[in-house]
């Protein structure tokens, strides 16, 4: 049910009791009220792809236009043709051998009838329900049976069918059911002789349109679900990678604690027994913690147990910058503070963020000018990578389906240290990534 329909029905006294007693009747009342007055259709998609069977039109230039624009132009042309054809038919049927039929309203009125019956055809793209309402009212009021064999104008019938189809595609099922029921009731009230055939004509566009809507909605939901799964998988993969790297950092420190606790008694000639016991307990606790850490995080390592290379830090920043310049980027750097003496976890995270930001610049802004800024003090490390638009003659690499996981990974890394990361487009057509990483872990309890 649309929100407009819900607001309209809420004013009906005793509707809740009626819903419980007769839900089918409620659905019909709900749908008819929404279709006739309160309902709203979904907006037309702004970026619709060309249908597969029409993509050949690119070779003649038409297919290079946005599909929505081309479709509107085509239906405008069809509407103009329908007005001309309907007007000609009414004048032909209304006159015979130069004399007007007694029921013929005149050429001016015939042209007006042709216009009001055909205009819903071109309005239906922007306002499906308004187009159907106009078509329904005009078909109900205009009767040409006095000088034609049927009470309906063929052009108006075509426009009504197309508006019903669009309502079925762009409106919820309740509104579609209400529009179909009102249309069917209208044809039976207007002319029972032609009502069976008219009912079939009503059922056909409603059924086809509703099936198309279900198919499109299912595809959209599936694509959204796949996107969410891809994002969740990217987050999980990055967290696993972070866990492996932090495991290496923490394991190194725990090993050093155990080694220093074991060696401490031998650095002095006279060490009290109580101190020896304390040091032995520290060593045992460190080894137990290291064993537990490896047990919990060891499953995150690759199957072959590789990844034995030392983890990078900002002491390899010049190497990273050189690689970016070798790929065609014009990199400028601004460094401040002791960036080589950062804690291993902070240095690793900073290196990975800068690495991913520069990789994104290589892919999406090749040949661009990039400014890399790194500053550090005792409390925080500030990172900034700002690139301009692609260089002259350079084309950015197309975004892969479900792209953007690099940004997800950078945010995960910053958040793991209690820091923050922002990524945004710049007014000059480039992209900026900034991050703040605390040097000491924050208490997030």
C-alpha positions, -999 to 999 in steps of 0.1 A, spaced: 0 0 0 13 35 -8 17 61 19 -9 82 2 -34 54 2 -27 47 39 -34 84 48 -67 84 28 -80 51 43 -71 62 78 -100 87 78 -126 60 72 -144 52 105 -143 16 116 -119 5 88 -98 -16 112 -128 -38 120 -137 -40 84 -102 -52 75 -104 -81 100 -139 -91 88 -134 -89 50 -97 -85 39 -105 -91 2 -130 -62 1 -105 -41 20 -79 -47 -7 -103 -37 -34 -114 -6 -16 -79 3 -8 -67 -2 -43 -96 17 -60 -92 46 -36 -54 48 -43 -58 44 -80 -85 70 -82 -73 96 -58 -44 91 -34 -20 67 -50 15 76 -63 36 58 -88 73 51 -86 94 76 -105 108 66 -138 144 52 -135 168 80 -145 195 58 -160 177 30 -179 198 9 -203 187 3 -238 169 -30 -244 191 -56 -259 169 -58 -291 174 -21 -297 211 -17 -290 218 -19 -327 205 16 -330 239 28 -317 252 23 -352 228 49 -366 233 73 -338 199 71 -321 212 46 -295 238 70 -283 210 91 -267 198 83 -231 171 57 -234 146 78 -214 150 108 -238 147 86 -269 117 68 -256 99 101 -248 106 114 -283 92 82 -298 60 83 -278 56 120 -285 57 112 -322 33 83 -317 9 105 -298 9 132 -326 3 104 -351 -25 90 -330 -42 124 -327 -41 129 -365 -54 94 -371 -82 96 -346 -93 130 -359 -93 117 -394 -113 86 -383 -139 107 -364 -144 130 -394 -147 102 -418 -172 83 -397 -192 114 -388 -197 126 -424 -211 108 -454 -211 122 -489 -204 157 -475 -232 156 -450 -226 154 -412 -242 125 -393 -269 137 -369 -248 126 -339 -215 141 -352 -204 169 -329 -184 189 -355 -148 190 -367 -136 212 -338 -151 189 -312 -137 159 -331 -102 173 -329 -106 180 -292 -118 144 -286 -87 131 -305 -64 152 -284 -78 144 -249 -80 107 -258 -44 106 -271 -26 129 -246 -25 102 -218 -2 82 -240 26 108 -238 19 117 -201 21 82 -188 59 81 -186 61 110 -161 27 106 -144 13 70 -149 -17 73 -126 -26 108 -137 -25 96 -173 -47 66 -165 -72 88 -146 -75 112 -175 -79 83 -199 -105 66 -177 -126 98 -174 -125 106 -211 -133 71 -221 -163 71 -197 -176 105 -209 -170 102 -247 -196 81 -265 -193 78 -303 -219 50 -308 -243 75 -325 -222 75 -356 -198 46 -351 -204 9 -347 -187 8 -312 -189 32 -283 -151 35 -281 -126 54 -302 -98 30 -312 -71 56 -305 -85 61 -270 -86 23 -265 -49 20 -274 -39 49 -251 -60 34 -222 -43 0 -227 -8 16 -226 -16 36 -195 -29 5 -177 4 -13 -186 25 16 -172 4 16 -140 10 -21 -136 48 -16 -141 53 14 -119 27 10 -91 23 -14 -62 0 -44 -68 -28 -29 -47 -30 2 -69 -28 -19 -101 -57 -41 -89 -78 -11 -81 -71 5 -115 -80 -28 -133 -112 -33 -112 -124 3 -119 -116 -1 -156 -135 -34 -158 -164 -19 -140 -164 11 -163 -167 -10 -195 -195 -31 -181 -214 0 -170 -209 17 -204 -217 -11 -228 -225 -47 -217 -224 -59 -253 -187 -51 -258 -177 -56 -221 -164 -92 -224 -139 -83 -251 -130 -51 -233 -124 -70 -201 -99 -92 -219 -81 -61 -233 -79 -48 -197 -66 -80 -183 -38 -84 -208 -18 -52 -202 -23 -55 -164 -10 -91 -164 20 -84 -186 29 -52 -168 27 -69 -133 49 -98 -145 74 -73 -158 73 -54 -125 79 -86 -105 108 -96 -127 124 -62 -125 119 -60 -87 134 -94 -82 164 -84 -103 169 -52 -83 166 -70 -50 191 -97 -62 216 -71 -73 212 -52 -40 217 -85 -21 248 -94 -41 262 -59 -35 257 -63 3 273 -97 2 302 -83 -17 307 -55 7 304 -78 37 329 -102 21 353 -73 15 350 -62 51 356 -97 63 386 -102 40 402 -70 51 396 -78 88 413 -111 83 442 -94 66 444 -69 94 442 -96 120 471 -115 103 493 -84 102 485 -74 138 492 -110 148 527 -106 135 532 -73 153 518 -85 186 535 -119 184 569 -101 180 563 -80 211 551 -109 232 582 -129 221 605 -100 231 588 -98 265 594 -135 271 630 -133 259 638 -103 281 621 -118 311 641 -149 307 674 -131 302 669 -105 329 682 -126 359 715 -132 341 722 -95 336 728 -90 373 749 -110 398 725 -109 427 689 -112 419 665 -119 447 646 -152 444 613 -134 446 623 -113 415 634 -144 397 600 -160 404 582 -128 392 603 -127 360 597 -164 354 559 -158 359 561 -129 334 578 -151 309 553 -179 313 524 -155 310 538 -140 279 544 -174 263 508 -185 273 494 -153 257 515 -159 226 502 -194 223 466 -183 228 470 -156 202 484 -180 177 456 -204 184 429 -178 179 444 -160 149 464 -188 133 433 -200 113 434 -167 95 468 -174 79 470 -188 44 469 -226 40 506 -229 31 516 -209 61 536 -184 40 534 -147 47 568 -147 64 580 -115 48 584 -86 73 554 -63 73 560 -29 58 560 4 76 565 41 67 603 35 65 594 21 30 575 53 20 601 64 -5 599 30 -22 561 34 -24 564 69 -38 589 57 -64 566 30 -76 538 55 -80 560 79 -100 571 49 -121 534 43 -129 531 79 -143 518 98 -113 534 132 -106 538 128 -68 547 156 -45 554 148 -8 553 167 24 566 149 55 569 161 90 577 145 124 592 111 132 573 89 108 600 62 109 597 56 146 560 48 148 547 17 166 547 -13 142 508 -15 141 504 22 134 532 22 108 517 -8 90 482 7 89 495 41 76 516 23 49 486 2 37 463 33 36 488 53 15 494 23 -7 457 18 -14 451 56 -20 480 57 -45 467 26 -62 433 42 -66 449 73 -81 468 51 -106 436 33 -117 412 62 -117 433 92 -124 464 81 -144 490 107 -151 474 131 -124 493 153 -100 492 138 -65 501 154 -32 510 131 -4 513 145 31 523 126 63 529 143 96 533 127 131 536 138 167 535 120 199 497 116 198 486 112 162 496 105 126 479 125 99 478 111 64 466 129 32 465 118 -4 449 143 -29 450 136 -66 438 158 -94 419 147 -126 435 123 -151 464 137 -170 461 148 -206 452 119 -229 448 95 -200 416 75 -195 406 63 -161 401 26 -157 364 16 -155 351 7 -121 346 -30 -117 312 -43 -106 308 -40 -68 339 -17 -67 348 5 -38 362 -23 -16 395 -5 -13 378 23 6 361 -2 28 394 -17 37 410 16 44 382 26 67 384 -8 85 421 -3 91 417 32 105 388 21 127 409 -9 140 433 16 156 405 39 168 412 64 140 391 80 113 393 81 75 374 102 50 373 99 12 356 124 -10 357 140 -45 373 174 -49 358 204 -68 386 202 -93 375 167 -104 400 147 -83 398 127 -51 410 132 -16 417 106 12 426 118 47 431 98 78 439 104 115 456 75 134 463 77 171 498 67 179 487 51 212 457 29 214 425 46 226 405 32 253 372 25 236 355 8 265 
